[in-house]
Amino acid sequence: QVQLVESGGGLVQPGGSLRLSCAASGVFFSINAMGWYRQAPGKQRELVAAINNGGSTNYADSVKGRFTISRDNAKNTVYLQMNSLKPEDTAVYYCNAYALITAKNGMYYWGKGTLVTVSS
């Protein structure tokens, strides 16, 4: 099993910054892709940013230029630096990771989420 634990959420004013972290632990062969999703009240969960173990990234159009995803492979940790935050960024942010449990078998795992509230 793989556990993903997020941290770093909270209340921030518009224009402010937050940094989310997500650490993977448990028994696995390797962690491949990692990413961040978010779900605002009354909306579907959406991809915010993703990064593979080679460092290639992709972002939702709504966060390009403001958010930066990065990872520390040695720590099995992914980060999301969020700058110039807007009220519409308010959501529960979920960490997602694809873990190989054996060399050939893997699956996706989710964290429990961390709330980000952007408000004055």
C-alpha positions as CSV (number, residue, x, y, z in Angstrom):
1,Q,0.0,0.0,0.0
2,V,1.0,3.6,-0.6
3,Q,0.0,6.5,1.5
4,L,0.1,10.1,0.3
5,V,0.1,12.8,2.9
6,E,-0.5,16.5,1.9
7,S,0.4,19.5,3.8
8,G,0.6,23.3,3.3
9,G,-2.9,24.3,2.7
10,G,-4.6,27.2,4.5
11,L,-6.1,30.7,4.2
12,V,-4.3,33.3,2.0
13,Q,-5.2,36.7,0.6
14,P,-5.6,37.2,-3.1
15,G,-2.2,37.7,-4.7
16,G,-0.6,35.7,-2.0
17,S,1.4,32.4,-2.2
18,L,1.3,28.9,-0.7
19,R,3.4,25.9,-1.1
20,L,1.8,22.4,-1.0
21,S,3.8,19.3,-0.3
22,C,2.8,15.6,-0.7
23,A,5.0,12.8,0.6
24,A,4.5,9.2,-0.5
25,S,5.3,6.4,1.9
26,G,4.7,2.7,2.1
27,V,5.9,-0.4,0.2
28,F,6.3,0.1,-3.5
29,F,8.8,-0.5,-6.3
30,S,8.8,3.1,-7.6
31,I,6.7,6.3,-7.9
32,N,6.1,7.3,-11.5
33,A,3.8,10.2,-12.3
34,M,2.8,12.6,-9.5
35,G,0.3,15.4,-9.6
36,W,-2.1,17.7,-8.0
37,Y,-5.9,17.9,-8.6
38,R,-8.4,20.2,-7.0
39,Q,-12.1,20.2,-6.4
40,A,-14.0,23.4,-5.7
41,P,-17.5,23.3,-4.1
42,G,-20.1,22.1,-6.6
43,K,-17.5,21.4,-9.3
44,Q,-15.8,18.3,-10.6
45,R,-12.2,17.4,-9.6
46,E,-9.7,18.8,-12.2
47,L,-6.1,18.4,-12.9
48,V,-3.9,21.3,-11.8
49,A,-0.4,20.1,-12.6
50,A,1.5,16.8,-13.1
51,I,5.1,15.7,-13.3
52,N,6.7,12.5,-14.3
53,N,9.8,10.9,-12.8
54,G,11.8,12.5,-15.6
55,G,10.7,16.0,-14.7
56,S,8.3,16.6,-17.6
57,T,5.4,18.8,-16.5
58,N,2.0,19.8,-17.6
59,Y,-0.4,22.4,-16.2
60,A,-4.0,23.4,-16.5
61,D,-4.3,26.6,-18.5
62,S,-5.9,28.4,-15.6
63,V,-2.7,28.1,-13.5
64,K,0.1,28.4,-16.1
65,G,2.6,31.1,-15.2
66,R,1.4,31.1,-11.6
67,F,1.9,27.6,-10.3
68,T,5.0,25.4,-10.4
69,I,5.1,21.7,-9.7
70,S,8.3,20.0,-8.7
71,R,9.4,16.8,-7.1
72,D,12.2,15.3,-5.0
73,N,12.6,11.7,-6.2
74,A,14.8,10.8,-3.3
75,K,12.1,11.8,-0.9
76,N,9.2,10.6,-3.0
77,T,7.7,14.1,-2.5
78,V,5.9,16.4,-4.9
79,Y,5.5,20.1,-4.4
80,L,3.1,22.8,-5.7
81,Q,4.3,26.4,-5.5
82,M,1.2,28.6,-5.9
83,N,1.8,32.3,-6.6
84,S,-0.6,35.1,-7.4
85,L,-3.5,33.2,-5.9
86,K,-7.0,34.1,-6.9
87,P,-10.3,33.5,-5.2
88,E,-11.2,31.0,-7.9
89,D,-8.2,28.9,-6.8
90,T,-10.1,28.1,-3.6
91,A,-10.6,24.3,-3.5
92,V,-9.5,21.1,-1.8
93,Y,-6.2,20.1,-3.4
94,Y,-5.5,16.4,-3.7
95,C,-2.2,14.7,-4.4
96,N,-2.2,11.9,-6.9
97,A,0.6,9.4,-7.7
98,Y,1.0,6.3,-9.9
99,A,3.1,3.8,-8.0
100,L,4.6,0.6,-9.2
101,I,3.9,-2.0,-6.5
102,T,6.0,-4.5,-8.4
103,A,8.2,-4.0,-11.5
104,K,5.1,-4.6,-13.7
105,N,2.0,-3.8,-11.7
106,G,1.0,-0.3,-10.6
107,M,-2.0,1.7,-9.6
108,Y,-3.1,5.3,-8.8
109,Y,-3.3,6.5,-5.2
110,W,-4.9,9.6,-3.7
111,G,-4.2,11.7,-0.7
112,K,-7.0,12.9,1.6
113,G,-6.7,16.5,0.4
114,T,-5.8,19.8,1.9
115,L,-8.0,22.9,1.8
116,V,-6.8,26.1,0.1
117,T,-8.9,29.2,0.7
118,V,-8.1,32.4,-1.1
119,S,-10.1,35.3,0.4
120,S,-9.6,38.8,1.8
